[in-house]
Amino acid sequence: MTSDGPRSEAWHDALTDKYRDEVLRMLVRNLGGYPEEARDLTAHTFETAWRRRDHVPDDPRAWLMRTARNFLRNHLRANHRRPLDLVEPDVMNTPGWLVTEDISDTISTLVDVKRALLLLEREEQVLLWARYVDDATTAELASSLGISQNAVHQRLVRARTNLRRLVERNPGAAERGPGVDARGSLQR
């Protein structure tokens, strides 16, 4: 792996050092407990970055994440597995989550939000996850989705509004248990 110029081995080493852990975390979350497979897909992602170094943009994060997701999809398809619809975050270690003085209120709120997330359309789940858990910028999301930043912003507003509406419509769902509405009836 030798090359002269701006996209040299030193460039690739710096790229790998900066983004490897983030790409690996995303793959581990989406593979749901197959860390060896996630490490292999991460390696493939950075091998591809080296081979296609002339096509890697100056801000490579979105390109790397899209490449890793493509490897993930192909891997899951080849192994006849489905990606996890929504990976449960390690909420107590995820910065930015609501924390109140009473931990039981915090947990109840998080459970309500999680249940509401599961009721959103898949595209809204993925968009909210990428933006607020994976910390993707609107520019990165726009590049990944092939749409304008304004369209990403509008989709995020719509997804947050739908999430808020679902949480407010079913407050306290955590105490009732899964699949039980405010009247105590089973939900479909």
C-alpha positions in Angstrom: 0.0 0.0 0.0 2.2 2.8 -1.2 1.4 6.0 -2.9 2.8 9.4 -3.2 0.9 12.7 -3.1 -1.9 13.9 -0.9 -3.7 10.5 -0.7 -0.7 8.6 0.6 -0.4 5.9 3.2 -0.2 8.6 5.8 -3.5 10.0 4.6 -5.1 6.5 4.8 -3.6 5.9 8.3 -5.0 9.2 9.5 -8.4 8.5 7.9 -8.5 5.1 9.6 -7.4 6.4 13.0 -10.0 9.2 12.9 -13.1 7.2 11.7 -12.5 3.5 12.4 -14.1 3.4 15.9 -17.2 5.3 14.7 -17.7 3.0 11.6 -17.1 -0.1 13.8 -19.7 1.1 16.5 -22.3 1.7 13.8 -21.7 -1.8 12.3 -21.7 -3.5 15.7 -25.0 -1.9 16.6 -26.6 -2.9 13.3 -25.3 -6.5 13.4 -26.6 -6.9 16.9 -23.9 -8.9 18.6 -21.5 -10.0 15.9 -18.4 -8.0 16.6 -16.1 -10.2 14.5 -18.3 -9.6 11.4 -18.4 -5.8 12.3 -14.6 -5.7 12.4 -14.3 -7.5 9.0 -16.8 -5.1 7.4 -14.9 -2.1 8.9 -11.7 -3.4 7.4 -13.4 -3.8 4.0 -14.7 -0.2 4.3 -11.2 1.2 4.8 -9.7 -1.1 2.2 -12.2 0.3 -0.2 -11.3 3.9 0.9 -7.7 3.1 0.0 -8.5 1.5 -3.4 -10.9 4.4 -4.3 -8.9 7.1 -2.6 -9.3 9.4 -5.6 -13.1 9.3 -5.1 -13.2 9.9 -1.3 -14.4 13.4 -0.7 -12.4 15.8 1.5 -15.0 15.4 4.2 -15.1 11.6 4.2 -17.4 10.7 7.1 -20.6 10.4 5.0 -18.8 8.5 2.3 -17.3 6.0 4.8 -20.6 5.5 6.6 -22.5 4.9 3.3 -19.8 2.5 2.1 -20.0 0.6 5.5 -23.8 0.5 5.2 -23.5 -0.9 1.7 -21.1 -3.6 2.9 -23.5 -4.3 5.8 -26.6 -4.7 3.5 -24.6 -7.0 1.2 -23.4 -9.1 4.1 -26.8 -9.4 5.6 -28.4 -10.3 2.3 -25.7 -12.9 1.6 -26.3 -14.5 5.0 -30.1 -14.3 4.7 -30.4 -12.0 7.8 -32.3 -8.8 8.2 -30.8 -5.7 9.7 -32.1 -4.7 13.1 -35.1 -2.4 12.7 -34.1 -0.2 15.5 -31.2 -0.9 17.7 -31.8 -0.1 21.3 -29.3 2.6 22.4 -27.3 2.3 25.6 -29.4 5.2 26.9 -27.5 5.8 30.1 -24.3 6.3 28.2 -25.7 8.3 25.2 -25.1 12.0 25.6 -28.0 14.3 25.2 -30.8 12.0 26.6 -33.2 13.6 29.1 -32.1 13.1 32.7 -34.2 14.2 35.6 -33.5 14.1 39.3 -35.8 11.2 39.7 -34.3 8.3 37.7 -37.6 6.5 37.6 -39.1 9.4 35.6 -36.1 9.4 33.3 -36.5 5.7 32.7 -40.2 5.9 32.1 -39.7 8.8 29.7 -37.0 6.8 27.8 -39.3 3.8 27.6 -42.1 6.0 26.2 -39.8 7.5 23.6 -38.5 4.1 22.6 -42.0 2.7 22.2 -42.9 5.8 20.2 -39.8 5.4 18.0 -40.9 1.8 17.2 -44.3 3.2 15.9 -42.6 5.6 13.5 -42.0 4.7 9.8 -38.7 2.9 9.3 -37.3 5.9 7.3 -38.1 8.3 10.2 -36.5 5.9 12.7 -33.3 5.6 10.7 -33.2 9.4 10.1 -33.6 10.3 13.8 -31.1 7.6 14.8 -28.5 8.8 12.3 -28.9 12.4 13.3 -29.2 12.2 17.1 -27.3 9.0 18.0 -24.8 8.7 15.2 -24.4 12.5 15.2 -24.6 12.8 11.4 -24.9 16.4 10.2 -27.6 17.5 7.9 -25.0 17.8 5.2 -23.8 14.2 5.7 -27.4 13.0 5.7 -28.2 14.9 2.5 -25.1 13.4 0.8 -26.0 9.9 2.0 -29.6 10.2 0.9 -29.0 12.1 -2.3 -31.3 15.0 -1.3 -30.8 18.6 -0.3 -30.0 19.7 3.2 -33.4 21.6 3.2 -35.2 18.3 2.5 -33.3 16.6 5.3 -34.2 19.4 7.7 -37.9 19.1 6.7 -37.8 15.3 7.2 -36.2 15.7 10.6 -38.9 18.3 11.6 -41.6 15.9 10.5 -40.0 12.9 12.2 -39.6 14.8 15.5 -43.2 16.1 15.3 -44.5 12.6 14.7 -42.4 11.2 17.6 -43.6 14.0 19.9 -47.2 13.4 18.9 -46.8 9.6 19.6 -45.2 10.2 23.0 -47.8 12.8 24.0 -50.7 10.6 22.8 -49.5 7.7 25.0 -48.0 9.2 28.2 -47.2 6.7 30.8 -47.2 3.8 28.4 -44.2 2.4 30.2 -46.3 1.7 33.4 -49.0 0.0 31.4 -46.6 -2.4 29.7 -46.1 -3.2 26.0 -49.1 -3.3 23.7 -51.6 -1.8 26.1 -53.3 1.5 25.4 -54.5 4.2 27.8 -57.8 2.4 28.4 -56.0 -0.9 29.2 -57.0 -2.5 25.9 -54.5 -4.6 23.9 -53.1 -2.7 20.9 -52.4 -4.4 17.6 
